[in-house]
């Protein structure tokens, strides 16, 4: 299957999910990972999710789950402060890459200030369009830390079946996790994951195959590549799903190799690269948009 980052039109950049544990919202059929007591929470949500949206549903499910965990822990003699996830839509295109589903003018405005968003995180560390807010302390960490060693072990067993220790020694026990407060709450709220649907998987694979081999899109990708080469970029992969990442990957390497050098100078160069890429890919993205929408509709992401 295509890599998420390889799809040109994914609105993954336009839609940013700001979550307490850094996870995307899960459907009701897929339980989240066990709750842990030492992860931070996101300090702010840029915009509340629209009513009825997947993010709104994820927030409501998280509230229910966390309250159930707190009640379960209380019944076992422990204190647990509910920490529901928060999801929000960022004001801009947080990833700043090249999703065809982001309006051209919006993406151009973003890139003119942030480039692809790499050096911008250094230059604008407090700007929510490129950086998530810093985590706030988890009150459950202090609650657990106040216990003696036996109490900490019992707290962990009750909360998530001892997943904290299992990370260190590889002794994770699925049965203990399922019987813990987090496991039982997750099962109640999210239920069991549905079995694989071969028909849906086949449709998703077919949609992705059609995307990568569409003659019109392949022709547009060649034009995209020719333009990039004319700007001095080396293009090693022209196929749809890869051409869109060419310049962004170069910018990523540039940022990785900067190591604290002149960051504003690096951002200026990245902005130049991002705008050149945007213009070279403009016609391609027009062709790609309906085809990527089909891929998304078939669930061809993964």
Secondary structure per residue as TSV (DSSP state, phi and psi in degrees):
chain	resnum	aa	ss	phi	psi
A	1	X	-	360.0	153.7
A	2	X	-	-66.3	142.5
A	3	X	-	-67.7	142.1
A	4	X	G	-51.9	-43.4
A	5	X	G	-71.2	-15.3
A	6	X	G	-86.7	-14.8
A	7	X	-	-79.3	128.5
A	8	X	T	-71.4	-31.8
A	9	X	T	-108.3	8.1
A	10	X	-	-60.2	133.2
A	11	X	T	-81.6	27.1
A	12	X	T	-66.6	-28.7
A	13	X	T	-79.1	-39.0
A	14	X	T	-72.5	-32.2
A	15	X	S	-110.5	107.7
A	16	X	-	-107.7	129.6
A	17	X	-	-100.3	114.2
A	18	X	-	-97.4	107.6
A	19	X	-	-124.3	153.6
A	20	X	T	-61.9	-40.0
A	21	X	T	-104.2	9.4
A	22	X	S	74.5	22.0
A	23	X	-	-111.1	153.2
A	24	X	-	-77.4	158.2
A	25	X	-	-64.1	143.5
A	26	X	-	-107.4	147.5
A	27	X	-	-67.2	161.8
A	28	X	T	-59.8	-21.7
A	29	X	T	-86.4	-3.6
A	30	X	S	-123.6	106.5
A	31	X	-	-68.0	148.2
A	32	X	-	-76.7	170.3
A	33	X	-	-67.3	161.3
A	34	X	-	-56.7	144.2
A	35	X	-	-66.5	140.6
A	36	X	-	-119.5	157.1
A	37	X	S	-97.2	-2.8
A	38	X	S	-117.7	11.0
A	39	X	-	-89.4	151.6
A	40	X	-	-84.5	167.5
A	41	X	E	-112.4	151.9
A	42	X	E	-72.1	135.9
A	43	X	S	-75.3	-25.0
A	44	X	-	-154.8	155.4
A	45	X	-	-115.9	131.5
A	46	X	S	-65.0	-52.9
A	47	X	S	-139.5	138.9
A	48	X	B	-66.2	146.2
A	49	X	-	-67.4	147.0
A	50	X	-	-62.9	145.7
A	51	X	T	-59.7	133.6
A	52	X	T	86.8	-3.8
A	53	X	S	-80.1	163.0
A	54	X	H	-57.8	-35.9
A	55	X	H	-66.0	-40.5
A	56	X	H	-63.3	-42.7
A	57	X	H	-63.9	-40.3
A	58	X	H	-64.0	-39.5
A	59	X	H	-62.8	-45.8
A	60	X	H	-62.8	-42.6
A	61	X	H	-64.1	-37.4
A	62	X	H	-67.5	-38.6
A	63	X	H	-60.4	-46.9
A	64	X	H	-60.6	-46.2
A	65	X	H	-62.1	-48.1
A	66	X	H	-64.8	-37.3
A	67	X	H	-66.9	-36.2
A	68	X	H	-66.0	-40.1
A	69	X	H	-61.6	-44.9
A	70	X	H	-61.5	-43.0
A	71	X	H	-64.6	-41.2
A	72	X	H	-63.6	-45.3
A	73	X	H	-63.8	-39.2
A	74	X	H	-61.8	-41.8
A	75	X	H	-63.4	-25.2
A	76	X	T	-93.3	2.5
A	77	X	T	92.4	15.3
A	78	X	-	-116.6	157.2
A	79	X	-	-102.8	131.3
A	80	X	-	-139.0	127.9
A	81	X	-	-93.1	119.1
A	82	X	-	-58.0	137.3
A	83	X	-	-133.8	71.1
A	84	X	-	-64.8	150.2
A	85	X	-	-69.3	151.9
A	86	X	-	-124.4	132.8
A	87	X	-	-122.4	144.0
A	88	X	B	-152.8	160.1
A	89	X	-	-96.9	123.2
A	90	X	-	-68.0	154.9
A	91	X	S	-67.3	-31.2
A	92	X	S	-122.4	-164.4
A	93	X	-	-89.0	94.0
A	94	X	S	-60.9	-36.5
A	95	X	S	-78.6	-29.9
A	96	X	-	65.9	21.3
A	97	X	S	-87.8	-119.5
A	98	X	-	-142.1	45.1
A	99	X	-	-71.9	126.7
A	100	X	T	-66.4	-17.6
A	101	X	T	-83.6	-4.5
A	102	X	S	-92.1	126.9
A	103	X	-	-53.2	140.9
A	104	X	H	-54.2	-49.0
A	105	X	H	-63.0	-36.6
A	106	X	H	-65.5	-43.2
A	107	X	H	-68.9	-38.1
A	108	X	H	-64.3	-42.1
A	109	X	H	-61.7	-41.8
A	110	X	H	-64.2	-50.6
A	111	X	H	-65.5	-29.5
A	112	X	H	-65.4	-20.6
A	113	X	H	-107.9	-38.0
A	114	X	H	-112.6	-8.2
A	115	X	T	63.6	-129.0
A	116	X	T	-92.3	-1.4
A	117	X	S	96.5	7.9
A	118	X	S	-84.3	-67.8
A	119	X	H	-63.9	-26.6
A	120	X	H	-62.5	-30.4
A	121	X	H	-66.4	-28.0
A	122	X	H	-81.9	-40.5
A	123	X	H	-76.9	-35.1
A	124	X	T	-122.4	68.6
A	125	X	T	-64.5	-20.7
A	126	X	T	-103.8	7.2
A	127	X	-	-86.7	117.8
A	128	X	T	-69.7	-9.0
A	129	X	T	-76.8	-14.2
A	130	X	T	-130.5	-16.9
A	131	X	S	-134.7	137.9
A	132	X	-	-75.4	149.0
A	133	X	-	-64.4	154.6
A	134	X	-	-65.3	150.7
A	135	X	E	-70.2	149.0
A	136	X	E	-97.9	156.9
A	137	X	-	-61.0	145.8
A	138	X	-	-90.1	115.7
A	139	X	H	-62.3	-23.7
A	140	X	H	-71.4	-20.3
A	141	X	H	-64.2	-45.6
A	142	X	H	-66.2	-37.7
A	143	X	H	-61.0	-46.0
A	144	X	H	-69.0	-41.2
A	145	X	H	-63.8	-23.1
A	146	X	T	-77.0	-9.6
A	147	X	S	-87.6	157.0
A	148	X	-	-75.5	177.2
A	149	X	H	-60.3	-40.8
A	150	X	H	-65.7	-38.5
A	151	X	H	-67.2	-39.1
A	152	X	H	-62.7	-42.7
A	153	X	H	-63.4	-43.1
A	154	X	H	-65.2	-39.0
A	155	X	H	-61.4	-46.9
A	156	X	H	-63.9	-40.8
A	157	X	H	-61.8	-41.9
A	158	X	H	-69.6	-39.5
A	159	X	H	-72.5	-53.2
A	160	X	H	-141.0	21.4
A	161	X	S	75.8	20.7
A	162	X	S	80.4	28.1
A	163	X	H	-61.4	-30.2
A	164	X	H	-58.3	-51.7
A	165	X	H	-70.0	-32.4
A	166	X	H	-64.0	-27.8
A	167	X	H	-64.0	-29.9
A	168	X	H	-85.2	-37.5
A	169	X	H	-114.1	3.0
A	170	X	S	70.6	23.9
A	171	X	-	-100.7	26.5
A	172	X	-	-56.9	130.6
A	173	X	-	-116.1	106.8
A	174	X	H	-55.9	-36.7
A	175	X	H	-66.4	-42.7
A	176	X	H	-66.5	-38.3
A	177	X	H	-63.8	-43.5
A	178	X	H	-65.0	-31.1
A	179	X	H	-86.1	-6.6
A	180	X	S	-76.5	171.6
A	181	X	H	-61.4	-43.0
A	182	X	H	-66.2	-42.3
A	183	X	H	-63.4	-44.7
A	184	X	H	-67.5	-39.3
A	185	X	H	-65.2	-43.4
A	186	X	H	-62.2	-41.9
A	187	X	H	-64.8	-38.6
A	188	X	H	-66.8	-41.8
A	189	X	H	-84.5	-43.9
A	190	X	H	-100.6	-20.4
A	191	X	-	72.0	-173.1
A	192	X	-	-83.5	148.6
A	193	X	-	-66.8	137.5
A	194	X	-	-69.5	154.2
A	195	X	-	-66.8	157.5
A	196	X	-	-60.6	142.2
A	197	X	-	-108.6	100.7
A	198	X	H	-56.6	-36.7
A	199	X	H	-64.8	-43.5
A	200	X	H	-67.9	-39.3
A	201	X	H	-63.7	-38.9
A	202	X	H	-67.0	-40.0
A	203	X	H	-65.3	-39.6
A	204	X	H	-65.5	-43.3
A	205	X	H	-64.5	-38.7
A	206	X	H	-65.1	-42.6
A	207	X	H	-62.4	-39.6
A	208	X	H	-70.0	-39.5
A	209	X	H	-62.6	-42.9
A	210	X	H	-63.5	-37.0
A	211	X	H	-62.7	-44.8
A	212	X	H	-74.7	-20.8
A	213	X	H	-115.9	6.2
A	214	X	-	-62.1	123.5
A	215	X	H	-59.4	-42.3
A	216	X	H	-63.8	-41.2
A	217	X	H	-71.5	-36.9
A	218	X	H	-62.3	-39.9
A	219	X	H	-65.2	-42.4
A	220	X	H	-64.3	-36.5
A	221	X	H	-64.4	-35.6
A	222	X	H	-63.9	-40.9
A	223	X	H	-64.9	-38.8
A	224	X	H	-59.7	-48.4
A	225	X	H	-65.1	-40.3
A	226	X	H	-61.4	-41.8
A	227	X	H	-63.6	-44.8
A	228	X	H	-62.4	-42.0
A	229	X	H	-63.6	-35.5
A	230	X	H	-64.9	-24.2
A	231	X	T	-88.6	0.3
A	232	X	T	97.0	9.6
A	233	X	-	-91.2	143.8
A	234	X	-	-85.6	123.3
A	235	X	-	-111.6	113.9
A	236	X	-	-101.5	-20.5
A	237	X	-	-133.7	115.3
A	238	X	-	-98.3	-15.0
A	239	X	S	-64.4	148.8
A	240	X	T	-57.0	137.9
A	241	X	T	97.8	-15.0
A	242	X	T	-121.7	-38.5
A	243	X	G	-57.6	-34.7
A	244	X	G	-65.7	-21.1
A	245	X	G	-96.4	-4.5
A	246	X	H	-55.4	-58.1
A	247	X	H	-73.3	-36.7
A	248	X	H	-61.9	-37.6
A	249	X	H	-67.0	-36.7
A	250	X	H	-64.7	-41.2
A	251	X	H	-65.1	-37.3
A	252	X	H	-61.7	-44.8
A	253	X	H	-63.9	-41.1
A	254	X	H	-58.2	-43.5
A	255	X	H	-68.5	-41.8
A	256	X	H	-62.1	-33.5
A	257	X	H	-87.4	-9.1
A	258	X	H	-68.7	-41.8
A	259	X	T	49.4	53.2
A	260	X	T	79.2	11.6
A	261	X	S	-69.0	-163.5
A	262	X	-	-60.2	98.9
A	263	X	H	-70.3	-38.6
A	264	X	H	-65.3	-39.3
A	265	X	H	-63.2	-41.1
A	266	X	H	-62.7	-41.3
A	267	X	H	-64.9	-41.6
A	268	X	H	-58.9	-42.5
A	269	X	H	-68.5	-40.1
A	270	X	H	-64.2	-39.6
A	271	X	H	-60.9	-44.3
A	272	X	H	-59.0	-45.4
A	273	X	H	-63.9	-43.0
A	274	X	H	-64.7	-38.6
A	275	X	H	-72.1	-38.2
A	276	X	H	-61.9	-43.1
A	277	X	H	-63.0	-42.5
A	278	X	H	-60.2	-44.2
A	279	X	H	-70.2	-40.2
A	280	X	H	-63.8	-34.3
A	281	X	T	-95.0	5.5
A	282	X	H	-61.6	-48.4
A	283	X	H	-67.0	-38.1
A	284	X	H	-60.2	-44.2
A	285	X	H	-63.9	-33.1
A	286	X	H	-62.3	-42.4
A	287	X	H	-70.2	-37.1
A	288	X	H	-72.8	-30.4
A	289	X	H	-50.5	-58.6
A	290	X	H	-65.0	-28.5
A	291	X	H	-73.9	-37.0
A	292	X	H	-71.1	-36.6
A	293	X	H	-58.7	-37.1
A	294	X	H	-67.3	-42.8
A	295	X	H	-58.7	-45.9
A	296	X	H	-63.4	-41.3
A	297	X	H	-63.5	-31.2
A	298	X	T	-87.6	-0.3
A	299	X	T	77.1	23.7
A	300	X	-	-83.3	58.4
A	301	X	-	-130.7	130.7
A	302	X	-	164.8	360.0
